[in-house]
Amino acid sequence: MTLIAILLGTVAAGVGSVWLAAALSFAMLARFTQHMLSLAAGALMATAFMHLLPEAFESEAGAQELFAVLLAGLVFFFLLDKAELWHHGHEHHHDAGHEEGHEGHDHAHHGHGHDHHTPRSGGWAVLAGDSVHAFGDGILIASAFMADMRLGVVTAVAVLAHEVPHHMGDLVVLRHTSGTQRAALVKVSLAGTVTALGGVVGYFLLAQLEDYLPYFLVAASSSFVYVALADLIPQLQKRLGLRETAAQVAWLLAGIALVTLVSSLAH
């Protein structure tokens, strides 16, 4: 009975939060594409700095170890970017060899590919971070259900609530990465199902995994920080007028405020 409750709670929290975020973000994306990038950057940074990292550092894990995991995560996603850039460059070089003599077309094709590289690699980082974060959420929900059934329900609802704003950011990133809303929704939903995996694993191995939960939280936060600072914010660093700049800052702060507010209400 407890395992079934954990499965229902984790699926509702992991996938339900994605679909609720999709209903909100895609409706806004059609009208405020550039502003949603600012909102996504703010939401991802706030999720990392105002929710995941504080929770990790409240544990008994050593600060030096946690910072080492954070640094390792940032380096890992940097290398992931490099690997994607190398793979993309290799594909372009191969295609260019078949189109020799069409220099103008090759040049245009290269420019188009370069423009779309950054969010593409950022999408992988978001999915990796989401999966790690979802696994940790599953363990939290499992532990709550094992302590008390009502506490488990409250925890699942709380996880669903605080995941919505940051999933809105994820979907914006993956919408640019995948090219379609459907592909973005499927990818983030699959990452959300990892919550159920975390719940099942937590049910059987909770005592052994509890000590590693802070490291899961830090690993997830490193992906969100990297995507926000390396992929999203550089796209916003354009020379704009005062009004457009103020709008960017306002939407960035709105993303931070949204995550902070919902997380505090969930707790």
Contacts in CASP RR format, 6 or more apart in sequence:
PFRMAT RR
TARGET T0000
AUTHOR 0000-0000-0000
METHOD contacts of the structure
MODEL  1
MTLIAILLGTVAAGVGSVWLAAALSFAMLARFTQHMLSLAAGALMATAFM
HLLPEAFESEAGAQELFAVLLAGLVFFFLLDKAELWHHGHEHHHDAGHEE
GHEGHDHAHHGHGHDHHTPRSGGWAVLAGDSVHAFGDGILIASAFMADMR
LGVVTAVAVLAHEVPHHMGDLVVLRHTSGTQRAALVKVSLAGTVTALGGV
VGYFLLAQLEDYLPYFLVAASSSFVYVALADLIPQLQKRLGLRETAAQVA
WLLAGIALVTLVSSLAH
2 145 0 8 1.000
2 146 0 8 1.000
2 149 0 8 1.000
2 203 0 8 1.000
3 200 0 8 1.000
3 203 0 8 1.000
5 145 0 8 1.000
5 149 0 8 1.000
5 152 0 8 1.000
6 141 0 8 1.000
6 142 0 8 1.000
6 145 0 8 1.000
6 146 0 8 1.000
6 199 0 8 1.000
6 200 0 8 1.000
6 203 0 8 1.000
7 196 0 8 1.000
7 199 0 8 1.000
7 200 0 8 1.000
9 141 0 8 1.000
9 145 0 8 1.000
9 152 0 8 1.000
9 153 0 8 1.000
9 156 0 8 1.000
10 137 0 8 1.000
10 138 0 8 1.000
10 141 0 8 1.000
10 142 0 8 1.000
10 156 0 8 1.000
10 195 0 8 1.000
10 196 0 8 1.000
10 198 0 8 1.000
10 199 0 8 1.000
11 193 0 8 1.000
11 195 0 8 1.000
11 196 0 8 1.000
12 156 0 8 1.000
12 160 0 8 1.000
13 137 0 8 1.000
13 138 0 8 1.000
13 141 0 8 1.000
13 156 0 8 1.000
13 157 0 8 1.000
13 159 0 8 1.000
13 160 0 8 1.000
13 163 0 8 1.000
13 195 0 8 1.000
14 134 0 8 1.000
14 137 0 8 1.000
14 159 0 8 1.000
14 160 0 8 1.000
14 163 0 8 1.000
14 192 0 8 1.000
14 193 0 8 1.000
14 195 0 8 1.000
14 196 0 8 1.000
15 189 0 8 1.000
15 192 0 8 1.000
15 193 0 8 1.000
15 195 0 8 1.000
16 160 0 8 1.000
17 159 0 8 1.000
17 160 0 8 1.000
17 161 0 8 1.000
17 163 0 8 1.000
17 164 0 8 1.000
17 167 0 8 1.000
17 192 0 8 1.000
18 163 0 8 1.000
18 167 0 8 1.000
18 171 0 8 1.000
18 185 0 8 1.000
18 188 0 8 1.000
18 189 0 8 1.000
18 191 0 8 1.000
18 192 0 8 1.000
19 185 0 8 1.000
19 189 0 8 1.000
20 160 0 8 1.000
20 164 0 8 1.000
20 167 0 8 1.000
21 163 0 8 1.000
21 164 0 8 1.000
21 165 0 8 1.000
21 167 0 8 1.000
21 168 0 8 1.000
21 169 0 8 1.000
21 170 0 8 1.000
21 171 0 8 1.000
21 188 0 8 1.000
22 167 0 8 1.000
22 171 0 8 1.000
22 181 0 8 1.000
22 185 0 8 1.000
22 188 0 8 1.000
24 164 0 8 1.000
24 168 0 8 1.000
25 36 0 8 1.000
25 167 0 8 1.000
25 168 0 8 1.000
25 169 0 8 1.000
25 171 0 8 1.000
25 172 0 8 1.000
26 171 0 8 1.000
26 175 0 8 1.000
26 181 0 8 1.000
28 36 0 8 1.000
29 36 0 8 1.000
29 172 0 8 1.000
29 175 0 8 1.000
29 181 0 8 1.000
32 251 0 8 1.000
34 236 0 8 1.000
34 248 0 8 1.000
35 247 0 8 1.000
35 248 0 8 1.000
35 251 0 8 1.000
36 169 0 8 1.000
36 172 0 8 1.000
36 251 0 8 1.000
37 172 0 8 1.000
37 176 0 8 1.000
37 232 0 8 1.000
37 235 0 8 1.000
37 236 0 8 1.000
38 236 0 8 1.000
38 247 0 8 1.000
38 248 0 8 1.000
38 249 0 8 1.000
38 250 0 8 1.000
38 251 0 8 1.000
38 252 0 8 1.000
38 254 0 8 1.000
38 255 0 8 1.000
39 168 0 8 1.000
39 169 0 8 1.000
39 172 0 8 1.000
39 251 0 8 1.000
39 252 0 8 1.000
39 254 0 8 1.000
39 255 0 8 1.000
39 258 0 8 1.000
40 168 0 8 1.000
40 169 0 8 1.000
40 170 0 8 1.000
40 172 0 8 1.000
40 173 0 8 1.000
40 228 0 8 1.000
40 232 0 8 1.000
40 255 0 8 1.000
41 228 0 8 1.000
41 232 0 8 1.000
41 233 0 8 1.000
41 236 0 8 1.000
41 252 0 8 1.000
42 228 0 8 1.000
42 252 0 8 1.000
42 253 0 8 1.000
42 254 0 8 1.000
42 255 0 8 1.000
42 256 0 8 1.000
42 259 0 8 1.000
43 165 0 8 1.000
43 166 0 8 1.000
43 168 0 8 1.000
43 169 0 8 1.000
43 255 0 8 1.000
43 256 0 8 1.000
43 258 0 8 1.000
43 259 0 8 1.000
44 126 0 8 1.000
44 166 0 8 1.000
44 169 0 8 1.000
44 170 0 8 1.000
44 224 0 8 1.000
44 225 0 8 1.000
44 227 0 8 1.000
44 228 0 8 1.000
44 232 0 8 1.000
45 224 0 8 1.000
45 225 0 8 1.000
45 228 0 8 1.000
45 229 0 8 1.000
45 256 0 8 1.000
46 165 0 8 1.000
46 166 0 8 1.000
46 255 0 8 1.000
46 256 0 8 1.000
46 257 0 8 1.000
46 258 0 8 1.000
46 259 0 8 1.000
46 260 0 8 1.000
47 165 0 8 1.000
47 166 0 8 1.000
47 221 0 8 1.000
47 224 0 8 1.000
47 259 0 8 1.000
48 220 0 8 1.000
48 221 0 8 1.000
48 222 0 8 1.000
48 224 0 8 1.000
48 225 0 8 1.000
48 228 0 8 1.000
49 221 0 8 1.000
49 225 0 8 1.000
50 256 0 8 1.000
50 259 0 8 1.000
50 260 0 8 1.000
50 263 0 8 1.000
51 162 0 8 1.000
51 259 0 8 1.000
51 263 0 8 1.000
52 133 0 8 1.000
52 217 0 8 1.000
52 218 0 8 1.000
52 220 0 8 1.000
52 221 0 8 1.000
52 224 0 8 1.000
53 70 0 8 1.000
53 217 0 8 1.000
53 218 0 8 1.000
53 221 0 8 1.000
55 214 0 8 1.000
55 217 0 8 1.000
56 66 0 8 1.000
56 214 0 8 1.000
56 215 0 8 1.000
56 217 0 8 1.000
56 218 0 8 1.000
56 221 0 8 1.000
57 63 0 8 1.000
57 66 0 8 1.000
57 214 0 8 1.000
59 213 0 8 1.000
59 214 0 8 1.000
61 211 0 8 1.000
61 214 0 8 1.000
61 215 0 8 1.000
65 215 0 8 1.000
66 214 0 8 1.000
66 215 0 8 1.000
66 218 0 8 1.000
69 215 0 8 1.000
69 218 0 8 1.000
69 219 0 8 1.000
69 222 0 8 1.000
70 218 0 8 1.000
70 221 0 8 1.000
70 222 0 8 1.000
70 225 0 8 1.000
72 222 0 8 1.000
73 219 0 8 1.000
73 222 0 8 1.000
73 223 0 8 1.000
73 226 0 8 1.000
74 222 0 8 1.000
74 225 0 8 1.000
74 226 0 8 1.000
76 222 0 8 1.000
77 122 0 8 1.000
77 125 0 8 1.000
77 128 0 8 1.000
77 222 0 8 1.000
77 223 0 8 1.000
77 226 0 8 1.000
77 227 0 8 1.000
77 230 0 8 1.000
78 226 0 8 1.000
78 230 0 8 1.000
80 121 0 8 1.000
80 124 0 8 1.000
80 125 0 8 1.000
80 128 0 8 1.000
81 121 0 8 1.000
81 122 0 8 1.000
81 125 0 8 1.000
81 230 0 8 1.000
84 117 0 8 1.000
84 120 0 8 1.000
84 121 0 8 1.000
84 124 0 8 1.000
85 117 0 8 1.000
85 121 0 8 1.000
88 113 0 8 1.000
88 117 0 8 1.000
88 120 0 8 1.000
92 109 0 8 1.000
92 110 0 8 1.000
92 113 0 8 1.000
95 109 0 8 1.000
96 106 0 8 1.000
96 109 0 8 1.000
96 110 0 8 1.000
99 105 0 8 1.000
99 106 0 8 1.000
99 109 0 8 1.000
118 230 0 8 1.000
118 231 0 8 1.000
118 234 0 8 1.000
118 235 0 8 1.000
119 173 0 8 1.000
119 176 0 8 1.000
119 177 0 8 1.000
119 231 0 8 1.000
119 235 0 8 1.000
120 177 0 8 1.000
121 231 0 8 1.000
122 173 0 8 1.000
122 177 0 8 1.000
122 226 0 8 1.000
122 227 0 8 1.000
122 230 0 8 1.000
122 231 0 8 1.000
123 173 0 8 1.000
123 174 0 8 1.000
123 177 0 8 1.000
123 227 0 8 1.000
123 231 0 8 1.000
125 223 0 8 1.000
125 226 0 8 1.000
125 227 0 8 1.000
125 231 0 8 1.000
126 170 0 8 1.000
126 173 0 8 1.000
126 174 0 8 1.000
126 223 0 8 1.000
126 224 0 8 1.000
126 227 0 8 1.000
127 174 0 8 1.000
127 187 0 8 1.000
127 188 0 8 1.000
127 191 0 8 1.000
128 223 0 8 1.000
129 191 0 8 1.000
129 219 0 8 1.000
129 220 0 8 1.000
129 223 0 8 1.000
129 224 0 8 1.000
130 167 0 8 1.000
130 170 0 8 1.000
130 188 0 8 1.000
130 191 0 8 1.000
130 192 0 8 1.000
130 194 0 8 1.000
130 220 0 8 1.000
130 223 0 8 1.000
131 191 0 8 1.000
131 192 0 8 1.000
131 194 0 8 1.000
132 216 0 8 1.000
132 219 0 8 1.000
132 220 0 8 1.000
132 223 0 8 1.000
133 216 0 8 1.000
133 217 0 8 1.000
133 220 0 8 1.000
134 191 0 8 1.000
134 192 0 8 1.000
134 193 0 8 1.000
134 194 0 8 1.000
134 195 0 8 1.000
134 198 0 8 1.000
135 194 0 8 1.000
135 195 0 8 1.000
135 197 0 8 1.000
135 198 0 8 1.000
135 201 0 8 1.000
135 216 0 8 1.000
136 195 0 8 1.000
136 198 0 8 1.000
136 213 0 8 1.000
136 216 0 8 1.000
136 217 0 8 1.000
136 220 0 8 1.000
137 159 0 8 1.000
137 163 0 8 1.000
137 195 0 8 1.000
137 198 0 8 1.000
138 159 0 8 1.000
138 195 0 8 1.000
138 196 0 8 1.000
138 197 0 8 1.000
138 198 0 8 1.000
138 199 0 8 1.000
138 202 0 8 1.000
139 198 0 8 1.000
139 199 0 8 1.000
139 201 0 8 1.000
139 202 0 8 1.000
139 206 0 8 1.000
139 209 0 8 1.000
139 210 0 8 1.000
139 213 0 8 1.000
139 216 0 8 1.000
140 155 0 8 1.000
140 159 0 8 1.000
140 213 0 8 1.000
141 152 0 8 1.000
141 155 0 8 1.000
141 156 0 8 1.000
141 159 0 8 1.000
141 195 0 8 1.000
141 199 0 8 1.000
142 198 0 8 1.000
142 199 0 8 1.000
142 200 0 8 1.000
142 201 0 8 1.000
142 202 0 8 1.000
142 203 0 8 1.000
142 206 0 8 1.000
143 202 0 8 1.000
143 206 0 8 1.000
143 210 0 8 1.000
144 151 0 8 1.000
144 152 0 8 1.000
144 154 0 8 1.000
144 155 0 8 1.000
144 156 0 8 1.000
145 151 0 8 1.000
145 152 0 8 1.000
145 155 0 8 1.000
146 203 0 8 1.000
146 206 0 8 1.000
158 266 0 8 1.000
158 267 0 8 1.000
159 195 0 8 1.000
159 266 0 8 1.000
161 262 0 8 1.000
161 265 0 8 1.000
161 266 0 8 1.000
162 259 0 8 1.000
162 262 0 8 1.000
162 263 0 8 1.000
162 266 0 8 1.000
164 262 0 8 1.000
165 255 0 8 1.000
165 258 0 8 1.000
165 259 0 8 1.000
165 262 0 8 1.000
166 224 0 8 1.000
166 259 0 8 1.000
167 188 0 8 1.000
170 188 0 8 1.000
171 181 0 8 1.000
171 184 0 8 1.000
171 185 0 8 1.000
171 188 0 8 1.000
173 227 0 8 1.000
173 231 0 8 1.000
173 232 0 8 1.000
174 183 0 8 1.000
174 184 0 8 1.000
174 187 0 8 1.000
174 188 0 8 1.000
175 181 0 8 1.000
175 184 0 8 1.000
177 184 0 8 1.000
178 184 0 8 1.000
178 187 0 8 1.000
201 209 0 8 1.000
202 209 0 8 1.000
236 248 0 8 1.000
236 252 0 8 1.000
240 248 0 8 1.000
END
